[in-house]
Amino acid sequence: MQEAFKAGLGKWKRLPWRGKKNAYVSWLSESMLQQTRVEAVERLFLHQLLRVFPDIESLAIAKEEVLKLWEGLRLLFSCKESS
């Protein structure tokens, strides 16, 4: 049983925000994961969001850019409410 458990753990998907020692990255991924699927967060997170908004300051001053990036996700309402 212990071996099966270990084997199962090894199959977990490696996500880009795991293991980062960056509070912004952790906060952003956790906020997004509360609202939508892991696959959608991973796609947006990896390919767009961190490249456009590498730190909390750049995210804080952005308004329309954030809405455009999050348009395809169910996060749009939450994004508008927190701005």
Secondary structure, 3 states (H helix, E strand, C coil): CHHHHHHHHHCCCCCCCCCCCCHHHHHHHHHHHCCCCHHHHHHHHHHHHHHHCCCHHHHHHCCHHHHHHHCCCCCHHHHHHHC
